[in-house]
Amino acid sequence: MKLAGKLIAALLVALALGVGSAWWIVDGGLGRLGFGAAAQNGAWHTNLAIGSPAADPYTRAAVARQGLLALSKSETVYFTAFSDDSGAALKTNCAYVISGGKLPARWWSITAYGADHYLIPNRADKYSAAMNTVTWTNERFLFTVGPEEESESAQGDFVPTGYEGGSGASFSLTLRLYNPEPEVAAAPQNLTLPTITKERCR
Amino acid sequence: MKSWPFWIAGTLVLAVLFHISAILAYPYAVTGVLHSRVVESEGANKMIAGPRASAEARGVVRPSPDLLYAICAYDLTSGPVKFSAPVPDTYWSLSMFAANTDNFFTVNDTQAARDEVEVILVTEDQIVPDPKGIPIVVAPSAKGAALVRTLISSEDKLPALQEAVKAARCATM
């Protein structure tokens, strides 16, 4: 019947539009539309509503996709970067220098994740740099994130991004501030966070 | 009279409804899948210490390789659940998550009064007759997850920290 066909078509179009737009927002993550308590600080973004009963439905959905079992802001504040300081997307074929000083938390770490939000396989089983593992010089630290082949010439400690040829894949970095000082949640956009500088690409 | 404007309007209204339903249902779906996966492999109300996160870890997104985790899929439908865990000499926390991803309770090593933390988790209408001074926490949903996090402060301490994480318990009272 013609009417039944039209109804089914309308239903399918509505389903594709509705669910598709929902997935676009959720997969794009906590920064895409700046919902709720989103904050930007250079290349880093965070959302202070993570884990909170005050979180809006979009924040909860994004947490379920990208940060399931994430702690609320009093315990840990998570900053994520999908791009470098110039705004270019982080790619596994490029080497980046991450540099900074003391951060207002009891402990911190910076971890690299693949586009699938899991740790990136590499020969050294090295996935992160942390307050207690980086090399400190005059209260400053510096390490390189990039293709394994760059590790020889890289500055400081090295976190590989599992480059497999071609133009590379996108990846992201998460900065975890455990037991953050009150200033972190009060004004996340004003903190001096580590810089992410692109060095070179393969 | 032309009917196509009504078809377009109807389709858009339906699309908005699908969008809202998908956004609202998604967190429950993801936590539900995690919960049933843990229950299927190890059972509910059991604390399971995981291996140190590596690229092989595909259970929960964005794990930290610098922490040791233990997870308990709690289920309060057959009564309150008691948690107990030794507190090591490094960053440590026990946190609880509701079915909608809300982190409704966390206690960390600096807040722990002793070198062991005990907590009883209940639903709104459950009563613990004799809690023996153990703090009671009300869960917003009968099912959810509890997570123990322990910072690997140094590689030398890893074996001892792994023992401490394995000693964490979650059990129906």
Interface residues (C-beta under 8 A of the other chain):
Chain A: K6 A10 L11 V13 A14 L15 L17 G18 V19 S21 A22 W23 I25 V26 I50 G51 S52 P53 A55 P57 Y58 R60 A61 V63 A64 R65 Q66 G67 L68 L69 A70 L71 S72 S74 E75 R106 W107 S109 T111 Y113 H117 Y118 L119 I120 P121 N122 D125 Y127 S128 A130 N132 T133 T174 R176 Y178 N179
Chain B: W7 G10 T11 L12 L14 A15 V16 L17 F18 H19 I20 S21 A22 I23 L24 Y26 P27 A29 V30 T31 L34 A53 S54 A55 A57 R58 V60 V61 R62 P63 S64 P65 D66 I71 Y91 S93 S95 F97 N100 T101 D102 N103 F104 T106 N108 T110 P140 A145 L147 L151 S153 S154
